[in-house]
Amino acid sequence: MAAKDQVVVVGAGVVGLATAAYLAQSSRYAVVVLEAEEEVAYHQSGRNSGVIHSGLYYRPGSLKAQLTREGRAQLLRFCQQHGVPFALCGKLVVATRERQLTALQELARRGEANGLERLEWVDGKDIPRFEPYARGVAALWVGDTGIVDFRQVAQALARQVEAAGGNILLGFRVEGLHFAGGQWRIWGRRGEVAARGLVVCAGLQGDRLARRAGLTPAVQIVPFRGEYWELAPQRRHLVRHLIYPVPDPRFPFLGVHFTRRVDGRVEAGPNAVLAFAREGYHWSKISWRDLGETLSFPGFWRLVRRYWRTGCGEMFRSLSKAAFCRALQELVPEVRPADLVGRGSGVRAQALDRQGNLLDDFAFSEGPQALFVLNAPSPAATACMAIGRAIGERLKAILT
Ligand SMILES: Cc1cc2nc3c(=O)[nH]c(=O)nc-3n(C[C@H](O)[C@H](O)[C@H](O)COP(=O)(O)OP(=O)(O)OC[C@H]3O[C@@H](n4cnc5c(N)ncnc54)[C@H](O)[C@@H]3O)c2cc1C
């Protein structure tokens, strides 16, 4: 039997693990996953809202729209097969002002164009039928939305990789990558690994590793922290499922919302504030290197010049519980600051270009016998299996 080609996947978030699981199924590849942390899904994949997105928001025909629909169906099958609990509970997108109705109609149109099956327009007076405590002038019921714990998805994917003969090396922080003579050398303090093919799915560190491998990506990752409050257990009845505002198309990730988790908790958030470190899960975590890189990137100042007001509003809501609560009261007037208890957060790896544009779509870059993920924002957890398949197929094509 011919020797297998070794392929290294850097990063054991859901995107890296789904890619590894796809490649490990092929008898041609010996797959090794290198993960800096001591557990899988330690960063974005384990600190997100846990929403299985329906594909409602995305521009029809975009990579996001395509991969989300395909990935969502695969994810649901995977959860069923691997005993990962999930619920297709649906979500309500609520217009709280007349001026949001046009945007809500546009969402309904996009949803249809993207093939969503369970969409329903809800008049203001009927909102309580779906969410008894939500108020608005109209809403869109999106039945295809669900919830899952993506950390459990990652753990199940890791088991699948290992069952197919792949290796996952935890605590292996990649520090250098070099391509010569048809082989990659990938090293860190834990040792060195050689590989014929390389995939880098390093989330918040994705652009840096691409640069270390000799690429010159035109984007830089800017970390935006998303902070959550949890509803006190005795107030969880205020939210049945998921309640979202109508998104601002310029900032699709803005707008705090309510999310029920698979374990029954209800979270409110996330907001979006600049993190002072790539893994900056709270205000006090500062990395001068990370912050210096953000502040010296021209795209960051172009973004600030355009949207400083929005940014200040997000910071204010981060520092003031009363202000955060006021934003939530737009959707559910009964919620009170005292109802908001424990806090959590995640940091988004958001790619920004030099012109100050936040990249909306998934973005990848190719190197010799290698692929680098440069932007995998929400809903990349929902779409992880479709992204993993797309990356895997492309790598196979490059390697043959
Ligand atoms: C607040 C928030 C809410 C979100 N909500 C949702 C949601 O509800 N639904 C949804 O579909 N998506 C959501 N997302 C997006 C989703 O979580 C991400 O798109 C997805 O998890 C990206 O997965 P990943 O594997 O690319 O990145 P990550 O999960 O960040 O994984 C990257 C991995 O690479 C490792 N790594 C980094 N550098 C190195 C190195 N040098 N050597 C070795 N390993 C390294 C890291 O330790 C990490 O484990 C949300 C994201 C955030 C932050």
The ligand as an ORCA input file, in Angstrom:
! r2SCAN-3c Opt
* xyz 0 1
  C     -19.250     36.251     20.403
  C     -19.423     35.330     19.224
  C     -20.677     34.818     18.911
  C     -20.829     33.969     17.818
  N     -22.041     33.365     17.594
  C     -22.144     32.432     16.604
  C     -23.329     31.683     16.455
  O     -24.264     31.799     17.246
  N     -23.416     30.811     15.414
  C     -22.400     30.640     14.526
  O     -22.543     29.867     13.588
  N     -21.238     31.314     14.671
  C     -21.085     32.174     15.707
  N     -19.909     32.832     15.906
  C     -18.805     32.592     14.975
  C     -18.114     31.258     15.239
  O     -17.937     31.019     16.622
  C     -16.778     31.268     14.513
  O     -17.000     31.667     13.195
  C     -16.145     29.883     14.499
  O     -16.095     29.362     15.812
  C     -14.757     29.965     13.893
  O     -14.127     28.728     14.107
  P     -12.572     28.578     13.850
  O     -12.260     27.150     14.004
  O     -12.242     29.268     12.574
  O     -11.896     29.490     14.973
  P     -11.569     29.204     16.510
  O     -12.669     28.507     17.187
  O     -11.152     30.510     17.085
  O     -10.346     28.211     16.457
  C      -9.054     28.587     16.103
  C      -8.105     27.693     16.870
  O      -6.782     27.923     16.430
  C      -5.931     27.800     17.543
  N      -4.662     28.490     17.283
  C      -4.455     29.817     17.118
  N      -3.150     30.058     16.931
  C      -2.515     28.878     16.975
  C      -1.153     28.481     16.864
  N      -0.176     29.373     16.680
  N      -0.856     27.158     16.954
  C      -1.831     26.234     17.148
  N      -3.138     26.563     17.279
  C      -3.476     27.864     17.184
  C      -6.722     28.453     18.667
  O      -6.255     28.096     19.944
  C      -8.122     27.969     18.364
  O      -8.456     26.797     19.068
  C     -19.714     33.670     16.999
  C     -18.454     34.175     17.326
  C     -18.292     34.962     18.455
  C     -16.928     35.410     18.837
*
